[in-house]
Amino acid sequence: MSTHPGAPSSSEGSVEIGPPPFYHRSDCNICRHQDGLKTGSGRLDAPPLPGGYIVEGEHFLAEHAPLMASSAGTVIVEARRHLLDFGEMTPTESAELGSVLHRLVPAIKAATDVVRVYYLAVMEHSPHFHLWLVPKKNEGELRGVDYLAQQPPLTASRSEAEAMSQKIRAEFDAS
């Protein structure tokens, strides 16, 4: 796993497919998705996600989460550089992530009319930093992990997600 921007390392079976400073890896679905390549994942290879990128920072991108695994307004923030977690971020990346979240979370709350946004970062299936921001709807009795793991899972229509992405982007840009 590439941990330092100036010193990428390759693991067995992986080749770098992106130029510095991001050092994308051929075996990482998020890297491949960012480079516009097929990933083999039904979620990521679906037609472009609604609304395009909501945030395009120097070190982070934010886009609507895959429709089959999220409610309208769920956003994924992902590192542009291939890294696993907070511990591998540079101080500059950490500062940008904080700034993006400081503006993005209130934008999600305003656009989705919720009072809480759950954060989920596991990096188990795709070992590339990505943080799910899940608006907690003000209905039902499920909370916390039970809300995130509900069955059937949260889903969104393409039109709902696209409209929500536009609202979130407008709120973010206005902040």
PAKOL-151867 format. One record per residue (C-alpha): residue number from 1; chain; x, y, z. Coordinates in steps of 0.5 Angstrom, whole numbers, plus 2048, in hexadecimal, padded with zeros to 3 digits. Example, Ala and Ser with C-alpha at 12.3 -4.5 7.8 and 13.67 -1.06 7.14 Angstrom:
// PAKOL-151867
@seq=1; mol=A; c1=819; c2=7F7; c3=810 .
@seq=2; mol=A; c1=81B; c2=7FE; c3=80E .
// end
This chain:
// PAKOL-151867
@seq=1; mol=A; c1=800; c2=800; c3=800 .
@seq=2; mol=A; c1=803; c2=807; c3=7FE .
@seq=3; mol=A; c1=803; c2=80B; c3=805 .
@seq=4; mol=A; c1=808; c2=811; c3=803 .
@seq=5; mol=A; c1=807; c2=815; c3=7FD .
@seq=6; mol=A; c1=80E; c2=815; c3=7FB .
@seq=7; mol=A; c1=80F; c2=80E; c3=7FC .
@seq=8; mol=A; c1=80A; c2=809; c3=7F9 .
@seq=9; mol=A; c1=80B; c2=802; c3=7FA .
@seq=10; mol=A; c1=807; c2=7FC; c3=7F6 .
@seq=11; mol=A; c1=805; c2=7F6; c3=7F9 .
@seq=12; mol=A; c1=805; c2=7EF; c3=7F6 .
@seq=13; mol=A; c1=800; c2=7EF; c3=7F0 .
@seq=14; mol=A; c1=7FF; c2=7F7; c3=7F0 .
@seq=15; mol=A; c1=802; c2=7FC; c3=7EB .
@seq=16; mol=A; c1=802; c2=804; c3=7EB .
@seq=17; mol=A; c1=7FD; c2=806; c3=7E6 .
@seq=18; mol=A; c1=7FD; c2=80D; c3=7E8 .
@seq=19; mol=A; c1=802; c2=813; c3=7E8 .
@seq=20; mol=A; c1=805; c2=817; c3=7EE .
@seq=21; mol=A; c1=802; c2=819; c3=7F3 .
@seq=22; mol=A; c1=7FC; c2=814; c3=7F3 .
@seq=23; mol=A; c1=800; c2=80E; c3=7F1 .
@seq=24; mol=A; c1=7FA; c2=80A; c3=7F0 .
@seq=25; mol=A; c1=7FA; c2=802; c3=7F0 .
@seq=26; mol=A; c1=7F7; c2=7FD; c3=7EB .
@seq=27; mol=A; c1=7F4; c2=7F9; c3=7F0 .
@seq=28; mol=A; c1=7F0; c2=7FE; c3=7F4 .
@seq=29; mol=A; c1=7E9; c2=7FF; c3=7F2 .
@seq=30; mol=A; c1=7E9; c2=806; c3=7F4 .
@seq=31; mol=A; c1=7EF; c2=808; c3=7F0 .
@seq=32; mol=A; c1=7ED; c2=805; c3=7EA .
@seq=33; mol=A; c1=7E6; c2=809; c3=7EB .
@seq=34; mol=A; c1=7E9; c2=80F; c3=7EC .
@seq=35; mol=A; c1=7ED; c2=80E; c3=7E5 .
@seq=36; mol=A; c1=7E7; c2=80C; c3=7E2 .
@seq=37; mol=A; c1=7E9; c2=805; c3=7E1 .
@seq=38; mol=A; c1=7E4; c2=7FF; c3=7E2 .
@seq=39; mol=A; c1=7E5; c2=7FC; c3=7E9 .
@seq=40; mol=A; c1=7E1; c2=7F5; c3=7E9 .
@seq=41; mol=A; c1=7DC; c2=7F8; c3=7EE .
@seq=42; mol=A; c1=7D5; c2=7F9; c3=7EC .
@seq=43; mol=A; c1=7D4; c2=7FF; c3=7F1 .
@seq=44; mol=A; c1=7DA; c2=802; c3=7EE .
@seq=45; mol=A; c1=7D9; c2=801; c3=7E7 .
@seq=46; mol=A; c1=7D2; c2=803; c3=7E6 .
@seq=47; mol=A; c1=7D1; c2=809; c3=7E2 .
@seq=48; mol=A; c1=7D4; c2=80F; c3=7E5 .
@seq=49; mol=A; c1=7D2; c2=811; c3=7EC .
@seq=50; mol=A; c1=7CC; c2=816; c3=7EC .
@seq=51; mol=A; c1=7CE; c2=81D; c3=7EC .
@seq=52; mol=A; c1=7D6; c2=81C; c3=7EB .
@seq=53; mol=A; c1=7DB; c2=81E; c3=7F0 .
@seq=54; mol=A; c1=7D8; c2=822; c3=7F5 .
@seq=55; mol=A; c1=7DF; c2=824; c3=7F8 .
@seq=56; mol=A; c1=7E5; c2=824; c3=7F4 .
@seq=57; mol=A; c1=7EB; c2=826; c3=7F9 .
@seq=58; mol=A; c1=7F2; c2=826; c3=7F8 .
@seq=59; mol=A; c1=7F2; c2=820; c3=7FC .
@seq=60; mol=A; c1=7EB; c2=81D; c3=7FD .
@seq=61; mol=A; c1=7E5; c2=81C; c3=7F8 .
@seq=62; mol=A; c1=7DE; c2=81B; c3=7FB .
@seq=63; mol=A; c1=7D8; c2=818; c3=7F7 .
@seq=64; mol=A; c1=7D2; c2=815; c3=7F8 .
@seq=65; mol=A; c1=7D2; c2=80E; c3=7FA .
@seq=66; mol=A; c1=7D0; c2=808; c3=7F6 .
@seq=67; mol=A; c1=7C8; c2=808; c3=7F5 .
@seq=68; mol=A; c1=7C7; c2=800; c3=7F7 .
@seq=69; mol=A; c1=7CB; c2=802; c3=7FE .
@seq=70; mol=A; c1=7C9; c2=808; c3=800 .
@seq=71; mol=A; c1=7C3; c2=80D; c3=801 .
@seq=72; mol=A; c1=7C3; c2=814; c3=7FD .
@seq=73; mol=A; c1=7C8; c2=819; c3=800 .
@seq=74; mol=A; c1=7CD; c2=813; c3=803 .
@seq=75; mol=A; c1=7D4; c2=816; c3=800 .
@seq=76; mol=A; c1=7DA; c2=812; c3=800 .
@seq=77; mol=A; c1=7E1; c2=817; c3=801 .
@seq=78; mol=A; c1=7E7; c2=813; c3=7FE .
@seq=79; mol=A; c1=7EE; c2=815; c3=7FE .
@seq=80; mol=A; c1=7F1; c2=816; c3=7F7 .
@seq=81; mol=A; c1=7F8; c2=813; c3=7F9 .
@seq=82; mol=A; c1=7F8; c2=80B; c3=7FB .
@seq=83; mol=A; c1=7F8; c2=80B; c3=802 .
@seq=84; mol=A; c1=7F4; c2=807; c3=808 .
@seq=85; mol=A; c1=7F3; c2=80B; c3=80E .
@seq=86; mol=A; c1=7F4; c2=812; c3=812 .
@seq=87; mol=A; c1=7FA; c2=80F; c3=814 .
@seq=88; mol=A; c1=7FD; c2=80F; c3=80D .
@seq=89; mol=A; c1=7FB; c2=816; c3=80B .
@seq=90; mol=A; c1=800; c2=81C; c3=80B .
@seq=91; mol=A; c1=7FE; c2=822; c3=80F .
@seq=92; mol=A; c1=7FC; c2=826; c3=809 .
@seq=93; mol=A; c1=7F7; c2=820; c3=807 .
@seq=94; mol=A; c1=7F4; c2=820; c3=80E .
@seq=95; mol=A; c1=7F3; c2=827; c3=80E .
@seq=96; mol=A; c1=7EF; c2=827; c3=808 .
@seq=97; mol=A; c1=7EB; c2=821; c3=80A .
@seq=98; mol=A; c1=7E9; c2=825; c3=810 .
@seq=99; mol=A; c1=7E7; c2=82B; c3=80C .
@seq=100; mol=A; c1=7E3; c2=827; c3=807 .
@seq=101; mol=A; c1=7DF; c2=824; c3=80D .
@seq=102; mol=A; c1=7DE; c2=82A; c3=810 .
@seq=103; mol=A; c1=7DB; c2=82D; c3=80A .
@seq=104; mol=A; c1=7D8; c2=826; c3=807 .
@seq=105; mol=A; c1=7D4; c2=824; c3=80E .
@seq=106; mol=A; c1=7D0; c2=82A; c3=80F .
@seq=107; mol=A; c1=7CF; c2=82A; c3=807 .
@seq=108; mol=A; c1=7CC; c2=823; c3=808 .
@seq=109; mol=A; c1=7C8; c2=824; c3=80E .
@seq=110; mol=A; c1=7C5; c2=82A; c3=80A .
@seq=111; mol=A; c1=7C3; c2=827; c3=804 .
@seq=112; mol=A; c1=7C0; c2=821; c3=807 .
@seq=113; mol=A; c1=7BD; c2=824; c3=80D .
@seq=114; mol=A; c1=7C0; c2=820; c3=812 .
@seq=115; mol=A; c1=7C3; c2=821; c3=819 .
@seq=116; mol=A; c1=7C9; c2=81C; c3=819 .
@seq=117; mol=A; c1=7CE; c2=819; c3=814 .
@seq=118; mol=A; c1=7D1; c2=812; c3=815 .
@seq=119; mol=A; c1=7D8; c2=811; c3=813 .
@seq=120; mol=A; c1=7DA; c2=80A; c3=811 .
@seq=121; mol=A; c1=7E1; c2=808; c3=80F .
@seq=122; mol=A; c1=7E3; c2=801; c3=80F .
@seq=123; mol=A; c1=7E8; c2=800; c3=809 .
@seq=124; mol=A; c1=7E7; c2=7F9; c3=809 .
@seq=125; mol=A; c1=7E4; c2=7F7; c3=802 .
@seq=126; mol=A; c1=7E8; c2=7FD; c3=7FF .
@seq=127; mol=A; c1=7EF; c2=7FF; c3=802 .
@seq=128; mol=A; c1=7EF; c2=806; c3=800 .
@seq=129; mol=A; c1=7ED; c2=80B; c3=805 .
@seq=130; mol=A; c1=7E5; c2=80D; c3=804 .
@seq=131; mol=A; c1=7E0; c2=810; c3=809 .
@seq=132; mol=A; c1=7D9; c2=80F; c3=808 .
@seq=133; mol=A; c1=7D5; c2=815; c3=80B .
@seq=134; mol=A; c1=7CE; c2=812; c3=80C .
@seq=135; mol=A; c1=7C8; c2=816; c3=80D .
@seq=136; mol=A; c1=7C4; c2=814; c3=813 .
@seq=137; mol=A; c1=7BD; c2=814; c3=811 .
@seq=138; mol=A; c1=7B8; c2=817; c3=817 .
@seq=139; mol=A; c1=7B3; c2=811; c3=816 .
@seq=140; mol=A; c1=7B3; c2=80A; c3=819 .
@seq=141; mol=A; c1=7B6; c2=807; c3=820 .
@seq=142; mol=A; c1=7BD; c2=805; c3=81D .
@seq=143; mol=A; c1=7C3; c2=808; c3=81F .
@seq=144; mol=A; c1=7CB; c2=808; c3=81E .
@seq=145; mol=A; c1=7CD; c2=801; c3=81C .
@seq=146; mol=A; c1=7C6; c2=7FE; c3=81B .
@seq=147; mol=A; c1=7C4; c2=804; c3=817 .
@seq=148; mol=A; c1=7CA; c2=803; c3=812 .
@seq=149; mol=A; c1=7C9; c2=7FC; c3=812 .
@seq=150; mol=A; c1=7C2; c2=7FC; c3=811 .
@seq=151; mol=A; c1=7BF; c2=7F6; c3=80C .
@seq=152; mol=A; c1=7BC; c2=7F8; c3=807 .
@seq=153; mol=A; c1=7C2; c2=7FC; c3=806 .
@seq=154; mol=A; c1=7C1; c2=804; c3=804 .
@seq=155; mol=A; c1=7C0; c2=805; c3=7FD .
@seq=156; mol=A; c1=7BF; c2=80B; c3=7F9 .
@seq=157; mol=A; c1=7BD; c2=80C; c3=7F2 .
@seq=158; mol=A; c1=7C1; c2=810; c3=7ED .
@seq=159; mol=A; c1=7BD; c2=816; c3=7EC .
@seq=160; mol=A; c1=7BC; c2=817; c3=7F4 .
@seq=161; mol=A; c1=7C4; c2=816; c3=7F5 .
@seq=162; mol=A; c1=7C5; c2=81B; c3=7EF .
@seq=163; mol=A; c1=7C1; c2=820; c3=7F2 .
@seq=164; mol=A; c1=7C4; c2=81F; c3=7F9 .
@seq=165; mol=A; c1=7CB; c2=820; c3=7F6 .
@seq=166; mol=A; c1=7C9; c2=826; c3=7F3 .
@seq=167; mol=A; c1=7C6; c2=829; c3=7F9 .
@seq=168; mol=A; c1=7CC; c2=827; c3=7FD .
@seq=169; mol=A; c1=7D1; c2=82A; c3=7F8 .
@seq=170; mol=A; c1=7CD; c2=830; c3=7F8 .
@seq=171; mol=A; c1=7CD; c2=830; c3=800 .
@seq=172; mol=A; c1=7D5; c2=82F; c3=800 .
@seq=173; mol=A; c1=7D6; c2=834; c3=7FB .
@seq=174; mol=A; c1=7D2; c2=839; c3=7FF .
@seq=175; mol=A; c1=7D6; c2=838; c3=805 .
// end
